[in-house]
């Protein structure tokens, strides 16, 4: 998303998407925000307080909370997380973007299959 949505409010459609599930669990919706404004990088926030504009806050609100396995993976990567951390990263450098994508795909399957 290039800062301002031009095709309406995504909340209803993202709610429908997040209500979908598979045998692995509910769909997770994560957002990677890249701003042209000089702001400090933020990883997996638990509140929208640090977001300066309403559109970034909206993306925070529609993002999924990290399930326990992903929460633990993010902590293992060195992130200090609070309860209710969400799958959101703001202004990450390229290495952190790759780590974000890696953490977001670390769901272990009960049978051990990948």
The first five atom37 places (N, CA, C, CB, O) and aatype in JSON, in Angstrom:
{
  "aatype": [20, 20, 20, 20, 20, 20, 20, 20, 20, 20, 20, 20, 20, 20, 20, 20, 20, 20, 20, 20, 20, 20, 20, 20, 20, 20, 20, 20, 20, 20, 20, 20, 20, 20, 20, 20, 20, 20, 20, 20, 20, 20, 20, 20, 20, 20, 20, 20, 20, 20, 20, 20, 20, 20, 20, 20, 20, 20, 20, 20, 20, 20, 20, 20, 20, 20, 20, 20, 20, 20, 20, 20, 20, 20, 20, 20, 20, 20, 20, 20, 20, 20, 20, 20, 20, 20, 20, 20, 20, 20, 20, 20, 20, 20, 20, 20, 20, 20, 20, 20, 20, 20, 20, 20, 20, 20, 20, 20, 20, 20, 20, 20, 20, 20],
  "atom_mask": [
    [1, 1, 1, 1, 1],
    [1, 1, 1, 1, 1],
    [1, 1, 1, 1, 1],
    [1, 1, 1, 1, 1],
    [1, 1, 1, 1, 1],
    [1, 1, 1, 1, 1],
    [1, 1, 1, 1, 1],
    [1, 1, 1, 1, 1],
    [1, 1, 1, 1, 1],
    [1, 1, 1, 1, 1],
    [1, 1, 1, 1, 1],
    [1, 1, 1, 1, 1],
    [1, 1, 1, 1, 1],
    [1, 1, 1, 1, 1],
    [1, 1, 1, 1, 1],
    [1, 1, 1, 1, 1],
    [1, 1, 1, 1, 1],
    [1, 1, 1, 1, 1],
    [1, 1, 1, 1, 1],
    [1, 1, 1, 1, 1],
    [1, 1, 1, 1, 1],
    [1, 1, 1, 1, 1],
    [1, 1, 1, 1, 1],
    [1, 1, 1, 1, 1],
    [1, 1, 1, 1, 1],
    [1, 1, 1, 1, 1],
    [1, 1, 1, 1, 1],
    [1, 1, 1, 1, 1],
    [1, 1, 1, 1, 1],
    [1, 1, 1, 1, 1],
    [1, 1, 1, 1, 1],
    [1, 1, 1, 1, 1],
    [1, 1, 1, 1, 1],
    [1, 1, 1, 1, 1],
    [1, 1, 1, 1, 1],
    [1, 1, 1, 1, 1],
    [1, 1, 1, 1, 1],
    [1, 1, 1, 1, 1],
    [1, 1, 1, 1, 1],
    [1, 1, 1, 1, 1],
    [1, 1, 1, 1, 1],
    [1, 1, 1, 1, 1],
    [1, 1, 1, 1, 1],
    [1, 1, 1, 1, 1],
    [1, 1, 1, 1, 1],
    [1, 1, 1, 1, 1],
    [1, 1, 1, 1, 1],
    [1, 1, 1, 1, 1],
    [1, 1, 1, 1, 1],
    [1, 1, 1, 1, 1],
    [1, 1, 1, 1, 1],
    [1, 1, 1, 1, 1],
    [1, 1, 1, 1, 1],
    [1, 1, 1, 1, 1],
    [1, 1, 1, 1, 1],
    [1, 1, 1, 1, 1],
    [1, 1, 1, 1, 1],
    [1, 1, 1, 1, 1],
    [1, 1, 1, 1, 1],
    [1, 1, 1, 1, 1],
    [1, 1, 1, 1, 1],
    [1, 1, 1, 1, 1],
    [1, 1, 1, 1, 1],
    [1, 1, 1, 1, 1],
    [1, 1, 1, 1, 1],
    [1, 1, 1, 1, 1],
    [1, 1, 1, 1, 1],
    [1, 1, 1, 1, 1],
    [1, 1, 1, 1, 1],
    [1, 1, 1, 1, 1],
    [1, 1, 1, 1, 1],
    [1, 1, 1, 1, 1],
    [1, 1, 1, 1, 1],
    [1, 1, 1, 1, 1],
    [1, 1, 1, 1, 1],
    [1, 1, 1, 1, 1],
    [1, 1, 1, 1, 1],
    [1, 1, 1, 1, 1],
    [1, 1, 1, 1, 1],
    [1, 1, 1, 1, 1],
    [1, 1, 1, 1, 1],
    [1, 1, 1, 1, 1],
    [1, 1, 1, 1, 1],
    [1, 1, 1, 1, 1],
    [1, 1, 1, 1, 1],
    [1, 1, 1, 1, 1],
    [1, 1, 1, 1, 1],
    [1, 1, 1, 1, 1],
    [1, 1, 1, 1, 1],
    [1, 1, 1, 1, 1],
    [1, 1, 1, 1, 1],
    [1, 1, 1, 1, 1],
    [1, 1, 1, 1, 1],
    [1, 1, 1, 1, 1],
    [1, 1, 1, 1, 1],
    [1, 1, 1, 1, 1],
    [1, 1, 1, 1, 1],
    [1, 1, 1, 1, 1],
    [1, 1, 1, 1, 1],
    [1, 1, 1, 1, 1],
    [1, 1, 1, 1, 1],
    [1, 1, 1, 1, 1],
    [1, 1, 1, 1, 1],
    [1, 1, 1, 1, 1],
    [1, 1, 1, 1, 1],
    [1, 1, 1, 1, 1],
    [1, 1, 1, 1, 1],
    [1, 1, 1, 1, 1],
    [1, 1, 1, 1, 1],
    [1, 1, 1, 1, 1],
    [1, 1, 1, 1, 1],
    [1, 1, 1, 1, 1],
    [1, 1, 1, 1, 1],
    [1, 1, 1, 1, 1]
  ],
  "atom_positions": [
    [[0.85, -1.16, 0.0], [0.0, 0.0, 0.0], [0.9, 1.23, 0.0], [-0.97, -0.01, 1.22], [1.84, 1.32, 0.79]],
    [[0.61, 2.17, -0.88], [1.45, 3.35, -0.99], [0.9, 4.51, -0.17], [1.58, 3.75, -2.43], [0.57, 5.56, -0.71]],
    [[0.81, 4.3, 1.1], [0.45, 5.24, 2.14], [-1.05, 5.51, 2.24], [1.15, 6.51, 1.91], [-1.61, 5.36, 3.33]],
    [[-1.71, 5.9, 1.17], [-3.13, 6.25, 1.27], [-3.94, 5.31, 0.38], [-3.38, 7.74, 0.87], [-3.7, 5.26, -0.83]],
    [[-4.89, 4.56, 0.95], [-5.69, 3.67, 0.11], [-6.55, 4.48, -0.85], [-6.58, 2.77, 0.99], [-7.16, 5.48, -0.48]],
    [[-6.58, 4.03, -2.1], [-7.36, 4.74, -3.11], [-8.62, 3.99, -3.49], [-6.52, 4.98, -4.33], [-9.41, 4.47, -4.31]],
    [[-8.83, 2.83, -2.91], [-9.98, 2.03, -3.29], [-10.88, 1.68, -2.11], [-9.53, 0.76, -3.97], [-11.53, 0.63, -2.11]],
    [[-10.92, 2.53, -1.1], [-11.82, 2.32, 0.02], [-11.14, 1.79, 1.26], [-12.9, 1.39, -0.38], [-9.92, 1.6, 1.3]],
    [[-11.95, 1.54, 2.27], [-11.48, 1.05, 3.56], [-11.35, -0.48, 3.51], [-12.46, 1.47, 4.7], [-12.32, -1.16, 3.2]],
    [[-10.18, -1.01, 3.8], [-9.96, -2.46, 3.69], [-10.46, -3.28, 4.89], [-8.5, -2.72, 3.51], [-10.36, -4.51, 4.87]],
    [[-11.0, -2.64, 5.91], [-11.33, -3.37, 7.15], [-12.31, -4.51, 6.95], [-11.88, -2.42, 8.16], [-12.09, -5.6, 7.48]],
    [[-13.37, -4.3, 6.2], [-14.37, -5.36, 6.03], [-13.79, -6.55, 5.27], [-15.61, -4.82, 5.31], [-14.0, -7.7, 5.65]],
    [[-13.06, -6.28, 4.2], [-12.47, -7.38, 3.44], [-11.4, -8.12, 4.23], [-11.87, -6.87, 2.13], [-11.31, -9.34, 4.15]],
    [[-10.6, -7.4, 4.98], [-9.59, -8.09, 5.78], [-10.22, -8.88, 6.91], [-8.58, -7.09, 6.35], [-9.69, -9.92, 7.31]],
    [[-11.33, -8.42, 7.44], [-12.05, -9.18, 8.47], [-12.53, -10.51, 7.88], [-13.27, -8.36, 9.02], [-12.44, -11.56, 8.53]],
    [[-13.03, -10.47, 6.64], [-13.48, -11.7, 5.98], [-12.31, -12.65, 5.76], [-14.15, -11.37, 4.63], [-12.43, -13.86, 5.98]],
    [[-11.18, -12.1, 5.34], [-9.99, -12.94, 5.12], [-9.53, -13.56, 6.42], [-8.85, -12.11, 4.49], [-9.22, -14.76, 6.46]],
    [[-9.47, -12.77, 7.49], [-8.99, -13.29, 8.77], [-9.96, -14.28, 9.41], [-8.75, -12.15, 9.73], [-9.57, -15.01, 10.32]],
    [[-11.2, -14.32, 8.95], [-12.16, -15.3, 9.44], [-12.01, -16.65, 8.74], [-13.56, -14.78, 9.26], [-12.66, -17.62, 9.14]],
    [[-11.18, -16.73, 7.71], [-10.92, -17.99, 7.03], [-9.93, -18.81, 7.86], [-10.36, -17.75, 5.6], [-9.16, -18.27, 8.65]],
    [[-9.98, -20.13, 7.68], [-9.06, -21.0, 8.41], [-8.8, -22.26, 7.6], [-9.64, -21.36, 9.8], [-9.55, -22.61, 6.69]],
    [[-7.71, -22.92, 7.95], [-7.37, -24.23, 7.39], [-7.16, -25.16, 8.59], [-6.08, -24.17, 6.45], [-7.39, -24.78, 9.73]],
    [[-6.73, -26.37, 8.31], [-6.44, -27.29, 9.42], [-5.27, -26.8, 10.26], [-6.15, -28.69, 8.88], [-5.09, -27.26, 11.39]],
    [[-4.46, -25.87, 9.73], [-3.34, -25.3, 10.48], [-3.77, -24.16, 11.39], [-2.28, -24.79, 9.52], [-3.02, -23.76, 12.28]],
    [[-4.98, -23.65, 11.2], [-5.47, -22.55, 12.02], [-5.99, -21.4, 11.18], [-4.37, -22.06, 12.94], [-6.14, -21.54, 9.96]],
    [[-6.27, -20.28, 11.82], [-6.83, -19.14, 11.1], [-5.79, -18.46, 10.19], [-7.4, -18.13, 12.08], [-4.59, -18.55, 10.42]],
    [[-6.3, -17.8, 9.17], [-5.44, -17.01, 8.29], [-4.8, -15.9, 9.11], [-6.23, -16.44, 7.08], [-5.46, -15.27, 9.94]],
    [[-3.53, -15.65, 8.87], [-2.81, -14.56, 9.54], [-2.55, -13.47, 8.52], [-1.48, -15.06, 10.18], [-2.15, -13.74, 7.39]],
    [[-2.78, -12.24, 8.92], [-2.56, -11.09, 8.05], [-1.48, -10.22, 8.68], [-3.87, -10.28, 7.83], [-1.67, -9.67, 9.76]],
    [[-0.35, -10.11, 8.0], [0.76, -9.3, 8.47], [0.97, -8.13, 7.51], [2.05, -10.14, 8.6], [0.65, -8.23, 6.33]],
    [[1.5, -7.04, 8.02], [1.76, -5.86, 7.21], [3.19, -5.38, 7.42], [0.77, -4.74, 7.54], [3.7, -5.34, 8.54]],
    [[3.8, -5.0, 6.32], [5.13, -4.43, 6.32], [4.96, -3.01, 5.8], [6.14, -5.27, 5.44], [4.65, -2.8, 4.63]],
    [[5.17, -2.02, 6.67], [4.98, -0.62, 6.31], [6.32, 0.02, 6.04], [4.24, 0.14, 7.42], [7.24, -0.05, 6.86]],
    [[6.44, 0.64, 4.89], [7.66, 1.34, 4.54], [7.26, 2.79, 4.29], [8.37, 0.71, 3.28], [6.49, 3.09, 3.38]],
    [[7.79, 3.66, 5.11], [7.43, 5.07, 5.05], [8.57, 5.89, 4.46], [7.07, 5.6, 6.45], [9.74, 5.59, 4.65]],
    [[8.2, 6.93, 3.73], [9.21, 7.85, 3.21], [9.64, 8.85, 4.27], [8.68, 8.59, 1.97], [10.61, 9.58, 4.1]],
    [[8.89, 8.87, 5.38], [9.21, 9.77, 6.48], [10.27, 9.14, 7.37], [7.95, 10.12, 7.31], [10.26, 7.92, 7.57]],
    [[11.18, 9.93, 7.91], [12.24, 9.36, 8.77], [11.7, 8.99, 10.15], [13.39, 10.37, 8.91], [11.65, 9.81, 11.06]],
    [[11.3, 7.74, 10.29], [10.82, 7.25, 11.59], [11.66, 6.05, 11.98], [9.3, 6.88, 11.54], [12.2, 5.34, 11.14]],
    [[11.76, 5.83, 13.27], [12.51, 4.71, 13.8], [11.8, 3.41, 13.45], [12.69, 4.84, 15.34], [10.57, 3.34, 13.5]],
    [[12.56, 2.4, 13.1], [11.98, 1.1, 12.79], [11.29, 0.53, 14.04], [13.08, 0.13, 12.27], [11.76, 0.7, 15.16]],
    [[10.18, -0.12, 13.81], [9.4, -0.73, 14.9], [9.03, -2.14, 14.46], [8.11, 0.12, 15.25], [8.54, -2.35, 13.35]],
    [[9.26, -3.11, 15.35], [9.01, -4.51, 15.03], [7.96, -5.1, 15.95], [10.31, -5.3, 15.11], [8.11, -5.06, 17.17]],
    [[6.91, -5.65, 15.39], [5.88, -6.38, 16.12], [5.31, -5.59, 17.3], [6.45, -7.68, 16.61], [5.34, -6.07, 18.43]],
    [[4.79, -4.4, 17.05], [4.24, -3.58, 18.15], [2.97, -4.2, 18.72], [3.95, -2.16, 17.66], [2.29, -4.99, 18.06]],
    [[2.66, -3.84, 19.94], [1.45, -4.31, 20.61], [0.39, -3.21, 20.68], [1.77, -4.81, 22.02], [-0.73, -3.45, 21.13]],
    [[0.73, -2.0, 20.24], [-0.25, -0.91, 20.2], [0.07, -0.01, 19.02], [-0.25, -0.1, 21.52], [1.15, -0.08, 18.43]],
    [[-0.88, 0.82, 18.68], [-0.72, 1.71, 17.53], [-0.16, 3.08, 17.91], [-2.05, 1.89, 16.83], [-0.1, 3.98, 17.07]],
    [[0.24, 3.26, 19.14], [0.69, 4.56, 19.64], [1.8, 5.19, 18.82], [1.15, 4.42, 21.05], [1.81, 6.41, 18.65]],
    [[2.75, 4.39, 18.32], [3.89, 4.98, 17.63], [3.61, 5.35, 16.19], [5.03, 4.03, 17.68], [4.45, 5.97, 15.53]],
    [[2.44, 4.97, 15.68], [2.12, 5.29, 14.29], [1.57, 6.7, 14.21], [1.11, 4.28, 13.72], [0.64, 7.07, 14.92]],
    [[2.16, 7.49, 13.32], [1.83, 8.92, 13.24], [0.57, 9.22, 12.45], [2.97, 9.66, 12.64], [-0.1, 10.21, 12.73]],
    [[0.23, 8.38, 11.47], [-0.91, 8.72, 10.63], [-2.01, 7.66, 10.73], [-0.46, 8.88, 9.17], [-1.77, 6.53, 11.16]],
    [[-3.2, 8.05, 10.32], [-4.36, 7.17, 10.46], [-4.26, 5.94, 9.57], [-5.63, 7.94, 10.14], [-4.82, 4.9, 9.91]],
    [[-3.58, 6.03, 8.44], [-3.48, 4.89, 7.55], [-2.55, 3.81, 8.12], [-2.99, 5.34, 6.18], [-2.83, 2.62, 7.98]],
    [[-1.47, 4.22, 8.75], [-0.59, 3.25, 9.41], [-1.32, 2.6, 10.58], [0.71, 3.93, 9.89], [-1.19, 1.4, 10.81]],
    [[-2.09, 3.39, 11.31], [-2.87, 2.84, 12.42], [-3.89, 1.83, 11.92], [-3.59, 3.97, 13.19], [-4.13, 0.81, 12.56]],
    [[-4.49, 2.12, 10.77], [-5.45, 1.19, 10.18], [-4.75, -0.13, 9.83], [-6.09, 1.81, 8.91], [-5.3, -1.2, 10.11]],
    [[-3.58, -0.07, 9.24], [-2.85, -1.3, 8.91], [-2.49, -2.08, 10.17], [-1.58, -0.97, 8.12], [-2.51, -3.31, 10.17]],
    [[-2.16, -1.37, 11.24], [-1.91, -2.04, 12.51], [-3.17, -2.78, 12.96], [-1.45, -1.02, 13.6], [-3.11, -3.96, 13.32]],
    [[-4.31, -2.1, 12.93], [-5.57, -2.68, 13.42], [-5.99, -3.92, 12.65], [-6.67, -1.66, 13.34], [-6.56, -4.85, 13.23]],
    [[-5.71, -3.96, 11.35], [-6.14, -5.12, 10.56], [-5.14, -6.27, 10.6], [-6.38, -4.7, 9.13], [-5.43, -7.34, 10.07]],
    [[-3.99, -6.06, 11.21], [-2.97, -7.1, 11.29], [-3.29, -8.09, 12.41], [-1.58, -6.48, 11.51], [-3.87, -7.72, 13.44]],
    [[-2.9, -9.31, 12.21], [-3.14, -10.38, 13.19], [-2.17, -10.29, 14.36], [-3.03, -11.75, 12.52], [-1.03, -9.85, 14.2]],
    [[-2.64, -10.7, 15.52], [-1.73, -10.89, 16.65], [-0.86, -12.09, 16.33], [-2.52, -11.09, 18.01], [-1.29, -13.03, 15.66]],
    [[0.38, -12.05, 16.83], [1.27, -13.19, 16.6], [0.81, -14.38, 17.43], [2.73, -12.81, 16.95], [0.65, -14.25, 18.65]],
    [[0.59, -15.53, 16.81], [0.29, -16.73, 17.6], [1.53, -17.12, 18.4], [-0.16, -17.91, 16.67], [2.64, -16.66, 18.11]],
    [[1.36, -17.94, 19.39], [2.45, -18.24, 20.33], [3.73, -18.72, 19.64], [1.99, -19.28, 21.32], [4.82, -18.3, 20.03]],
    [[3.62, -19.58, 18.64], [4.82, -20.08, 17.97], [5.59, -18.99, 17.26], [4.45, -21.16, 16.99], [6.82, -18.98, 17.28]],
    [[4.89, -18.07, 16.63], [5.56, -16.97, 15.94], [6.06, -15.94, 16.93], [4.61, -16.31, 14.93], [7.1, -15.31, 16.71]],
    [[5.33, -15.75, 18.02], [5.78, -14.85, 19.09], [7.13, -15.35, 19.61], [4.73, -14.76, 20.24], [8.07, -14.57, 19.75]],
    [[7.2, -16.65, 19.89], [8.45, -17.24, 20.39], [9.57, -17.14, 19.37], [8.22, -18.7, 20.78], [10.73, -16.91, 19.74]],
    [[9.25, -17.3, 18.07], [10.28, -17.19, 17.02], [10.82, -15.77, 16.96], [9.7, -17.6, 15.65], [12.02, -15.57, 16.78]],
    [[9.94, -14.77, 17.1], [10.39, -13.38, 17.07], [11.26, -13.06, 18.28], [9.18, -12.42, 17.03], [12.26, -12.35, 18.17]],
    [[10.89, -13.59, 19.44], [11.7, -13.39, 20.64], [13.06, -14.06, 20.46], [10.97, -13.96, 21.9], [14.09, -13.5, 20.86]],
    [[13.08, -15.24, 19.86], [14.34, -15.95, 19.62], [15.24, -15.16, 18.67], [14.07, -17.35, 19.04], [16.47, -15.31, 18.71]],
    [[14.65, -14.34, 17.81], [15.42, -13.49, 16.9], [15.92, -12.22, 17.6], [14.57, -13.1, 15.68], [16.63, -11.42, 17.0]],
    [[15.55, -12.04, 18.87], [16.04, -10.9, 19.63], [15.06, -9.75, 19.79], [17.25, -10.39, 18.99], [15.44, -8.68, 20.27]],
    [[13.82, -9.94, 19.39], [12.82, -8.88, 19.54], [12.21, -8.93, 20.94], [11.71, -9.02, 18.47], [11.81, -9.99, 21.41]],
    [[12.15, -7.79, 21.6], [11.51, -7.68, 22.92], [10.04, -7.38, 22.68], [12.19, -6.56, 23.81], [9.69, -6.24, 22.37]],
    [[9.19, -8.37, 22.82], [7.78, -8.22, 22.49], [6.91, -8.11, 23.73], [7.31, -9.39, 21.66], [7.23, -8.63, 24.8]],
    [[5.81, -7.42, 23.56], [4.79, -7.33, 24.6], [3.63, -8.22, 24.21], [4.31, -5.85, 24.81], [3.48, -8.58, 23.04]],
    [[2.82, -8.6, 25.2], [1.62, -9.38, 24.91], [0.8, -8.64, 23.86], [0.78, -9.62, 26.2], [0.8, -7.41, 23.83]],
    [[0.13, -9.36, 23.02], [-0.69, -8.81, 21.93], [0.12, -8.21, 20.79], [-1.62, -7.76, 22.48], [-0.39, -7.4, 20.02]],
    [[1.41, -8.59, 20.68], [2.23, -8.13, 19.56], [1.57, -8.56, 18.26], [3.69, -8.68, 19.65], [1.03, -9.66, 18.15]],
    [[1.64, -7.68, 17.27], [1.0, -7.96, 15.98], [2.04, -8.13, 14.88], [0.03, -6.85, 15.61], [3.19, -7.7, 15.0]],
    [[1.6, -8.76, 13.82], [2.45, -9.0, 12.66], [2.6, -7.74, 11.83], [1.89, -10.11, 11.82], [2.1, -7.65, 10.71]],
    [[3.31, -6.77, 12.39], [3.54, -5.49, 11.73], [4.99, -5.09, 11.92], [2.58, -4.38, 12.28], [5.55, -5.22, 13.01]],
    [[5.6, -4.6, 10.86], [6.93, -4.04, 10.95], [6.9, -2.71, 10.21], [8.02, -5.0, 10.36], [6.37, -2.63, 9.1]],
    [[7.47, -1.68, 10.81], [7.51, -0.34, 10.24], [8.95, 0.06, 9.95], [6.85, 0.68, 11.2], [9.8, 0.01, 10.83]],
    [[9.21, 0.44, 8.71], [10.52, 0.96, 8.26], [11.7, 0.07, 8.62], [10.74, 2.31, 8.85], [12.7, 0.54, 9.16]],
    [[11.58, -1.2, 8.32], [12.68, -2.13, 8.57], [13.73, -2.01, 7.46], [12.16, -3.58, 8.67], [13.41, -1.65, 6.33]],
    [[14.98, -2.33, 7.8], [16.01, -2.38, 6.77], [15.84, -3.71, 6.01], [17.46, -2.25, 7.4], [15.1, -4.58, 6.47]],
    [[16.52, -3.89, 4.87], [16.32, -5.09, 4.06], [16.55, -6.41, 4.82], [17.24, -5.05, 2.87], [15.82, -7.37, 4.6]],
    [[17.55, -6.46, 5.68], [17.79, -7.69, 6.45], [16.63, -7.98, 7.38], [19.11, -7.57, 7.26], [16.2, -9.12, 7.5]],
    [[16.11, -6.95, 8.04], [14.98, -7.14, 8.94], [13.73, -7.54, 8.18], [14.71, -5.86, 9.73], [12.9, -8.28, 8.71]],
    [[13.58, -7.08, 6.96], [12.43, -7.5, 6.14], [12.49, -9.0, 5.87], [12.39, -6.71, 4.79], [11.48, -9.69, 5.98]],
    [[13.66, -9.49, 5.53], [13.82, -10.93, 5.31], [13.53, -11.69, 6.6], [15.25, -11.25, 4.8], [12.87, -12.73, 6.55]],
    [[14.0, -11.21, 7.74], [13.72, -11.86, 9.03], [12.22, -11.85, 9.31], [14.48, -11.15, 10.18], [11.68, -12.85, 9.8]],
    [[11.54, -10.74, 9.01], [10.08, -10.64, 9.2], [9.38, -11.72, 8.38], [9.57, -9.23, 8.8], [8.49, -12.41, 8.88]],
    [[9.77, -11.85, 7.12], [9.15, -12.86, 6.26], [9.47, -14.27, 6.75], [9.63, -12.69, 4.82], [8.62, -15.15, 6.69]],
    [[10.68, -14.47, 7.24], [11.07, -15.78, 7.77], [10.26, -16.13, 9.02], [12.58, -15.8, 8.1], [9.74, -17.24, 9.13]],
    [[10.15, -15.19, 9.93], [9.37, -15.43, 11.15], [7.91, -15.73, 10.79], [9.45, -14.21, 12.11], [7.28, -16.59, 11.39]],
    [[7.39, -15.01, 9.8], [6.0, -15.18, 9.39], [5.69, -16.51, 8.75], [5.63, -14.11, 8.47], [4.52, -16.85, 8.57]],
    [[6.72, -17.27, 8.39], [6.48, -18.58, 7.77], [6.89, -19.74, 8.66], [7.23, -18.66, 6.46], [6.92, -20.88, 8.19]],
    [[7.19, -19.49, 9.92], [7.65, -20.55, 10.83], [6.52, -21.22, 11.57], [8.64, -19.99, 11.82], [6.5, -21.22, 12.8]],
    [[5.61, -21.76, 10.87], [4.54, -22.51, 11.53], [4.87, -23.98, 11.41], [3.13, -22.19, 10.9], [4.99, -24.52, 10.31]],
    [[5.02, -24.61, 12.55], [5.34, -26.04, 12.51], [4.06, -26.84, 12.38], [6.12, -26.48, 13.78], [3.02, -26.48, 12.94]],
    [[4.15, -27.9, 11.66], [3.0, -28.77, 11.45], [3.01, -29.86, 12.51], [3.02, -29.39, 10.02], [4.06, -30.41, 12.84]],
    [[1.83, -30.18, 13.06], [1.77, -31.19, 14.13], [2.39, -32.52, 13.75], [0.34, -31.41, 14.53], [2.95, -33.2, 14.6]],
    [[2.3, -32.9, 12.45], [2.84, -34.2, 12.05], [4.35, -34.14, 11.82], [2.14, -34.68, 10.8], [4.99, -35.17, 11.65]],
    [[4.91, -32.91, 11.82], [6.33, -32.76, 11.56], [6.61, -32.52, 10.09], [7.07, -33.97, 12.04], [7.76, -32.25, 9.72]],
    [[5.57, -32.61, 9.24], [5.74, -32.34, 7.81], [5.84, -30.86, 7.59], [4.58, -32.94, 6.98], [5.27, -30.08, 8.36]],
    [[6.53, -30.45, 6.56], [6.64, -29.04, 6.2], [5.9, -28.81, 4.92], [8.09, -28.6, 6.06], [5.86, -27.68, 4.44]]
  ]
}
